[in-house]
Amino acid sequence: MTLTDPTQALAELRAGNRRFVTGAQRHPNQDSLHRAAVADGQHPFAVIVGCSDSRLAAEIIFDRGLGDLFVVRTAGHTAGPEVLGSVEYAVTVLNTPLVVVLGHDSCGAVQAARDAARTGTPPVGHLRAVVDAVVPSLQRAAEQGVDDVDGIVDIHIAHTVEALLGNSAVLAAAVAEGRCAVVGMSYRLAAGEVRTVAAVPSVVPAQAGDRATAVAG
């Protein structure tokens, strides 16, 4: 599948997630013939900047297969230089039309950052870098009077969308030219559903139950 339109790419992801939720998966592009077909090149229709949580496997929850998704995962979907470079590669070299920031409820990275803020005791080792990256989202949540973990998760997803656009002139240009869209989604671990919580441009169609908001780029 080669998709170049952001709206069509988003619709394809949503359709796959609906199949996953209802138990009607097709498991596309997972056979040996497709494996051979994509061996010489890839044309993913979406970049997934997702949390590393073991329950958040993008190809499974979106019912996709080999060559469909360009997946970059870090704890709390934190977006450092390597993540930005990976996204830019997909958008500029592979011409991928959609970037999705994928978070989830009960996020451990958000909880760890909140615990560290409350106790004043930062975690040891490199985990501190993850916590430090979530702190701006905690501050924004506090300003908005949001204290529950899942509410903070939504804010953190939107903040990551904003950070991707703000820190990557390449991605921002692709969005401005209409070649790409950036969407923030939150996954419900128990239900298996994704919903949109942020989108750039804001005209990206939303589904019922979504709480999409525009994010300044």
Phi, psi and omega in degrees: 000129175238110178247135180242354182258126182301321182294318178294321179297318178295320178298322179295318177297315181296321179296320179294320179294322178297320177298318180298316182296320185270359179077023182250036183301145176257343183050054184289153172058036180241011183262170184294328179295318179289326176304316179291324184294326183263004182297330183266358180176158182231147179220064181296143181265355177208143169264132176247111173264096191242165173289150182283356182314133185295346181266008188240047181284110190300315182298332180281310186287341175255006178050058179236182184221204184298132175083357184274320187235139176257105193254128176235122186232134173219159177299128181068021184039044176290144190239085176273188183303320181294322178293314179301317178297321179295318178296315180298322177300313182296318184287320186268322183269317182266353179059038179286128189270357185218134174242126180243126170269118187246107174252187182202161178292159180056038184293125181294326180293319178294318179296318179297320179294320180293319178297318180296321180293322182287322184268342184073016181243103180289152178291160180271165176068202184285349175301334180298326179296322177295312180299315180300326181289336181272339184306316178302326177291323176298319180295319179294320178297318179298320179296331181265002179074024180261126184235341181282149186303313184292327174294320177294324178302314179301317179295320180293323176298312179297323179294323178293320175303313180298319181294319178301313182289322182287332184259355179233102177296330179296312180293317180300321179294319179297322178292316180299327180277355179082008181276346187208155173229154177238126184231136175259128182234147175243133183257135177265115187300317184285317184276334181083007184267149170249148173223151182274132179241349177201149181205137174226118001287163184289349181280357176301124185302140177252157176261165174301134181095345177286154176233050186292137175229150176288148178238131181292130179258000000 
